[in-house]
Amino acid sequence: MRQGHQSWLFSTKPVIAGTSAIGGPFEAQGPLADDFDTLHGHLMIGQDSWEKAERVLLEEACDKAIEKAGLTKEQIHFMLAGDLMNQSISANFSARTLAIPFLGIFGACSTSMEGLAMAAQLVDSQSADYVLAATSSHNAAAEKQYRYPTEYGSQKPPTAQWTVTGAGAAVVASQGNGPRIQAATIGRIVDMGMSDPFNMGAAMAPAALATLETHFRDLQIPYDHYDLVVTGDLGKVGHSILSELLPKHNIHIPLERYLDCGMLIYGDNPNVWSGGSGCGCCATVTYGHLMRKMKAGEWKRILVVATGALLSPISYQQGESIPCIAHAVAIEAEQL
């Protein structure tokens, strides 16, 4: 049911029945390593291209989430997935392997929560009993497409971020055990005229602000309602900007409850510049680390706000600014 202007309030509170997080060798060195289901020791993952390696990540994440939900792929009614590659080839080719009815989506780094929100809507409206939402990214594949080949070794400014090599998936069900999806707010495009692809945190922060402002207004809940508010991958730069913007816009979220997936996944590693990014960033942190913490009882209510910079190599080369978006999903513990 629509609540306010751009939010959904789910009357049945669909269940997150199973989640998975798959990572690469660099993620294995981070502070969240224990929260991954599988960590690969090499970027190639036994394949002959970065793109094929990313496909393996996504297929493994989907298989593991379905397995942890106690289901088979034949029981999944729909699969929602997307990635950063041209024409979303990782998602498309993975859907070919899984043979599940497929809806491809693209929200750049916001894809994880876009998919989770849509999966919850399908289940809540009784259009499906089980929906798989998944996404992935690969550092070397994304670098090759959006910037420079990894072998080039280009220098980056401190505002840049490191694309996560990883995939995350969740099975949303009409019933069962697990955290429940309480609401979602669909973001709108926010473009502040920034065009630097090496400073996406600053470009995306206003989109996160707009979605947070709308979420609390639409649902008419207090700013301390959530035990944790986490953005997708603003990194250190974007996190700092949003932390300053929130009180200026009278959004008084307790800042000690505000974290960012791009800062969590690699900790204080200076080699990632401002932090992590990519579709796999919010997906692996949410479906691995955050879900584990919720199931352990550390948090009862969380709001995940995945942010995305919707640029392409062509739009950048043509001098376009970067349109950004953020989608928010409210998740609560099985028993409050």
C-alpha positions as CSV (number, residue, x, y, z in Angstrom):
1,M,0.0,0.0,0.0
2,R,1.3,3.4,-0.9
3,Q,2.1,5.6,2.1
4,G,2.6,9.3,1.4
5,H,4.0,10.3,-2.0
6,Q,6.6,7.6,-2.8
7,S,6.7,5.0,-0.1
8,W,5.3,1.5,0.3
9,L,4.0,0.1,3.6
10,F,3.8,-3.7,3.4
11,S,0.8,-5.0,5.3
12,T,2.0,-8.6,5.2
13,K,5.6,-7.7,6.1
14,P,7.3,-10.1,3.7
15,V,10.1,-12.4,5.1
16,I,13.7,-12.3,4.1
17,A,13.9,-16.1,4.2
18,G,17.5,-16.5,3.1
19,T,20.5,-14.3,2.2
20,S,24.0,-14.8,0.9
21,A,27.1,-12.8,0.4
22,I,30.0,-13.9,-1.8
23,G,33.3,-12.0,-2.0
24,G,36.7,-11.9,-3.6
25,P,40.3,-11.8,-2.3
26,F,40.3,-8.2,-1.3
27,E,37.1,-8.5,0.7
28,A,38.7,-11.4,2.5
29,Q,41.2,-9.0,4.0
30,G,38.5,-6.7,5.4
31,P,36.9,-6.6,8.8
32,L,33.6,-8.2,7.6
33,A,35.3,-11.3,6.1
34,D,33.6,-13.6,8.6
35,D,30.2,-12.4,7.4
36,F,30.6,-13.8,3.8
37,D,29.3,-17.2,2.9
38,T,32.2,-17.7,0.4
39,L,35.4,-15.8,-0.3
40,H,37.4,-16.5,-3.4
41,G,41.2,-16.3,-3.4
42,H,41.6,-14.9,-6.9
43,L,39.8,-12.3,-9.0
44,M,39.5,-14.6,-12.0
45,I,37.7,-17.3,-10.0
46,G,38.9,-19.9,-12.5
47,Q,37.4,-18.1,-15.5
48,D,39.1,-16.5,-18.6
49,S,37.6,-13.0,-18.2
50,W,36.6,-10.6,-15.4
51,E,33.0,-10.6,-16.7
52,K,32.7,-14.3,-16.5
53,A,34.1,-14.3,-13.0
54,E,31.5,-11.8,-11.9
55,R,28.8,-14.1,-13.4
56,V,30.1,-16.9,-11.2
57,L,29.9,-14.6,-8.1
58,L,26.2,-13.8,-8.9
59,E,25.2,-17.4,-9.6
60,E,26.9,-18.6,-6.4
61,A,25.1,-15.9,-4.4
62,C,21.7,-16.9,-5.9
63,D,22.2,-20.6,-5.3
64,K,23.3,-20.1,-1.7
65,A,20.4,-17.7,-0.8
66,I,17.9,-20.2,-2.2
67,E,19.6,-23.1,-0.4
68,K,19.6,-21.1,2.9
69,A,15.9,-20.4,2.4
70,G,15.3,-24.1,2.2
71,L,14.0,-23.9,-1.3
72,T,14.9,-25.1,-4.8
73,K,15.2,-22.7,-7.8
74,E,12.0,-24.2,-9.3
75,Q,10.0,-22.8,-6.3
76,I,11.2,-19.2,-7.0
77,H,8.5,-17.4,-9.0
78,F,10.6,-14.4,-10.1
79,M,14.2,-13.2,-10.1
80,L,15.1,-9.5,-10.0
81,A,18.7,-8.7,-10.7
82,G,21.1,-6.2,-12.2
83,D,24.7,-5.1,-12.2
84,L,27.1,-2.5,-13.6
85,M,28.0,-4.1,-16.9
86,N,26.7,-2.9,-20.2
87,Q,23.3,-4.4,-20.8
88,S,23.5,-6.0,-17.3
89,I,25.2,-9.1,-18.8
90,S,26.1,-10.6,-15.4
91,A,22.4,-10.7,-14.3
92,N,21.1,-11.7,-17.7
93,F,23.5,-14.6,-18.2
94,S,23.0,-15.7,-14.6
95,A,19.3,-15.7,-15.1
96,R,19.9,-17.9,-18.2
97,T,21.7,-20.4,-16.0
98,L,19.1,-20.4,-13.2
99,A,16.1,-20.5,-15.6
100,I,13.9,-18.5,-13.2
101,P,11.4,-16.0,-14.7
102,F,13.5,-12.9,-14.8
103,L,13.1,-9.1,-14.5
104,G,16.3,-7.2,-15.2
105,I,16.8,-4.0,-13.2
106,F,19.4,-1.2,-13.2
107,G,20.1,1.2,-10.4
108,A,23.9,1.2,-10.4
109,C,24.9,0.8,-6.8
110,S,21.3,1.2,-5.6
111,T,20.3,-2.0,-7.3
112,S,20.3,-4.1,-4.2
113,M,17.6,-2.2,-2.4
114,E,15.7,-1.5,-5.6
115,G,15.4,-5.2,-6.1
116,L,14.6,-5.9,-2.5
117,A,11.8,-3.3,-2.5
118,M,10.3,-4.6,-5.7
119,A,10.5,-8.2,-4.4
120,A,8.7,-7.2,-1.3
121,Q,6.0,-5.5,-3.4
122,L,5.5,-8.6,-5.5
123,V,5.1,-10.8,-2.4
124,D,3.0,-8.3,-0.5
125,S,0.6,-7.9,-3.4
126,Q,0.3,-11.8,-3.7
127,S,1.8,-11.7,-7.1
128,A,4.4,-14.2,-5.9
129,D,5.3,-16.4,-3.0
130,Y,9.0,-16.4,-3.4
131,V,11.1,-13.8,-5.2
132,L,14.9,-13.7,-5.6
133,A,16.6,-10.3,-5.5
134,A,20.3,-10.2,-6.4
135,T,23.2,-8.0,-7.7
136,S,26.9,-8.1,-8.2
137,S,30.0,-6.1,-9.1
138,H,33.6,-7.0,-9.9
139,N,36.5,-4.6,-9.3
140,A,38.5,-5.4,-12.5
141,A,35.4,-5.5,-14.8
142,A,34.0,-2.2,-13.5
143,E,37.4,-0.5,-13.8
144,K,37.8,-1.7,-17.4
145,Q,34.3,-0.4,-18.4
146,Y,34.1,2.8,-16.4
147,R,37.7,4.0,-16.0
148,Y,40.9,2.4,-17.1
149,P,42.0,-1.3,-17.3
150,T,43.5,-2.6,-14.1
151,E,46.8,-3.2,-15.8
152,Y,47.1,0.6,-16.6
153,G,47.6,1.4,-12.9
154,S,46.1,4.9,-13.1
155,Q,46.4,7.2,-10.1
156,K,43.2,8.2,-8.3
157,P,42.3,11.1,-6.0
158,P,41.4,10.6,-2.3
159,T,37.7,11.0,-3.2
160,A,37.7,7.8,-5.4
161,Q,36.3,4.5,-4.2
162,W,37.2,0.9,-4.7
163,T,34.6,-1.3,-6.5
164,V,33.7,-4.3,-4.4
165,T,34.2,-7.7,-6.0
166,G,31.2,-9.5,-4.6
167,A,27.6,-10.5,-5.0
168,G,24.6,-10.6,-2.7
169,A,21.2,-12.2,-2.9
170,A,18.0,-12.5,-0.9
171,V,15.0,-14.7,-1.1
172,V,11.8,-12.8,-0.1
173,A,8.9,-15.0,0.9
174,S,5.3,-14.6,1.9
175,Q,5.8,-16.6,5.1
176,G,8.5,-18.3,7.1
177,N,11.2,-17.3,9.5
178,G,13.6,-14.4,9.2
179,P,13.7,-10.6,9.3
180,R,10.7,-8.8,7.8
181,I,10.5,-6.0,5.3
182,Q,8.3,-3.3,6.8
183,A,8.4,-0.5,4.2
184,A,10.3,0.9,1.3
185,T,10.8,4.4,-0.2
186,I,11.5,4.7,-3.9
187,G,14.0,7.5,-4.7
188,R,13.9,10.1,-7.3
189,I,16.7,11.4,-9.5
190,V,18.8,14.1,-7.9
191,D,21.5,15.8,-10.0
192,M,23.5,18.6,-8.4
193,G,25.6,19.2,-11.5
194,M,28.6,17.2,-10.4
195,S,30.5,15.4,-13.2
196,D,33.6,13.9,-11.5
197,P,33.3,10.1,-11.7
198,F,36.1,9.9,-9.0
199,N,33.9,11.7,-6.5
200,M,30.6,9.8,-6.5
201,G,30.2,10.0,-2.7
202,A,29.6,13.7,-3.0
203,A,27.4,13.3,-6.0
204,M,25.2,10.7,-4.3
205,A,24.9,12.3,-0.9
206,P,22.0,14.7,-1.9
207,A,20.1,11.7,-3.3
208,A,20.4,9.9,0.0
209,L,19.2,13.1,1.8
210,A,16.2,13.4,-0.4
211,T,15.1,9.8,0.1
212,L,15.6,10.0,3.9
213,E,13.6,13.2,4.1
214,T,10.8,11.6,2.1
215,H,10.9,8.3,4.1
216,F,10.4,9.9,7.5
217,R,7.7,12.3,6.1
218,D,5.8,9.6,4.3
219,L,5.8,7.1,7.1
220,Q,5.4,9.8,9.8
221,I,7.8,8.1,12.2
222,P,10.4,9.8,14.6
223,Y,14.0,10.2,13.5
224,D,15.2,7.8,16.2
225,H,12.8,5.0,15.0
226,Y,15.7,2.9,13.6
227,D,18.5,1.3,15.6
228,L,20.6,1.8,12.5
229,V,20.4,3.9,9.3
230,V,23.0,2.7,6.8
231,T,23.7,4.2,3.4
232,G,24.9,2.1,0.5
233,D,28.3,3.4,-0.5
234,L,28.8,7.0,0.0
235,G,32.3,6.3,1.4
236,K,34.1,8.7,3.8
237,V,33.5,11.8,1.7
238,G,29.8,11.2,1.1
239,H,29.2,10.1,4.7
240,S,30.8,13.3,6.0
241,I,28.7,15.4,3.6
242,L,25.4,13.7,4.5
243,S,26.2,13.9,8.2
244,E,26.4,17.7,7.8
245,L,23.4,18.0,5.5
246,L,21.0,16.0,7.8
247,P,20.7,18.5,10.7
248,K,20.7,21.4,8.2
249,H,17.5,20.0,6.8
250,N,16.0,19.3,10.2
251,I,16.5,15.5,9.8
252,H,17.7,14.6,13.3
253,I,18.8,11.1,12.9
254,P,21.2,10.3,15.8
255,L,24.6,10.4,14.0
256,E,25.9,7.6,16.2
257,R,23.3,5.3,14.5
258,Y,24.3,6.3,11.0
259,L,26.9,4.1,9.2
260,D,27.9,3.5,5.6
261,C,28.5,0.2,3.8
262,G,31.4,1.7,1.8
263,M,33.2,2.5,5.0
264,L,32.3,-0.8,6.8
265,I,33.4,-3.3,4.2
266,Y,37.1,-2.3,4.1
267,G,37.5,-0.6,7.5
268,D,40.4,1.8,7.7
269,N,42.3,0.4,4.7
270,P,44.0,3.4,3.1
271,N,44.3,1.6,-0.2
272,V,40.6,2.0,-1.0
273,W,40.7,5.9,-0.8
274,S,37.3,7.0,0.4
275,G,35.9,3.4,0.8
276,G,34.0,0.7,-1.1
277,S,31.5,1.1,-3.9
278,G,29.8,-1.0,-6.6
279,C,26.5,-3.0,-6.7
280,G,28.2,-5.7,-4.5
281,C,29.0,-3.2,-1.7
282,C,25.6,-2.6,-0.2
283,A,24.4,-6.1,-1.2
284,T,27.2,-8.0,0.6
285,V,27.2,-5.8,3.7
286,T,23.4,-6.0,4.0
287,Y,22.9,-9.7,3.2
288,G,26.0,-10.7,5.2
289,H,27.0,-8.4,8.0
290,L,23.7,-6.6,8.8
291,M,21.5,-9.7,8.6
292,R,23.9,-11.5,11.0
293,K,23.7,-8.7,13.4
294,M,19.9,-8.5,13.2
295,K,19.6,-12.3,13.8
296,A,21.9,-12.0,16.8
297,G,19.5,-9.4,18.3
298,E,21.9,-6.4,18.1
299,W,19.5,-4.4,16.0
300,K,15.7,-4.6,16.0
301,R,15.0,-2.1,13.2
302,I,17.3,-0.9,10.4
303,L,16.9,1.3,7.4
304,V,19.1,0.5,4.4
305,V,19.5,3.4,1.9
306,A,21.3,2.1,-1.2
307,T,22.7,4.9,-3.4
308,G,23.5,4.9,-7.1
309,A,25.3,7.1,-9.6
310,L,23.5,6.6,-12.9
311,L,26.3,7.6,-15.2
312,S,27.8,5.7,-18.1
313,P,31.1,6.0,-20.0
314,I,29.2,7.6,-22.9
315,S,27.4,10.1,-20.7
316,Y,30.7,11.1,-19.0
317,Q,32.5,11.5,-22.4
318,Q,29.7,13.7,-23.6
319,G,30.1,16.0,-20.6
320,E,26.9,15.1,-18.8
321,S,26.5,15.5,-15.1
322,I,25.8,12.5,-12.9
323,P,22.2,11.8,-12.0
324,C,21.9,10.0,-8.7
325,I,19.3,8.0,-6.8
326,A,18.7,6.3,-3.5
327,H,16.2,3.6,-2.5
328,A,15.4,2.8,1.1
329,V,14.2,-0.4,2.6
330,A,13.1,-0.8,6.3
331,I,13.8,-4.2,7.8
332,E,12.8,-5.3,11.3
333,A,13.6,-8.3,13.4
334,E,11.3,-11.3,13.2
335,Q,10.1,-10.7,16.7
336,L,10.2,-7.1,18.1
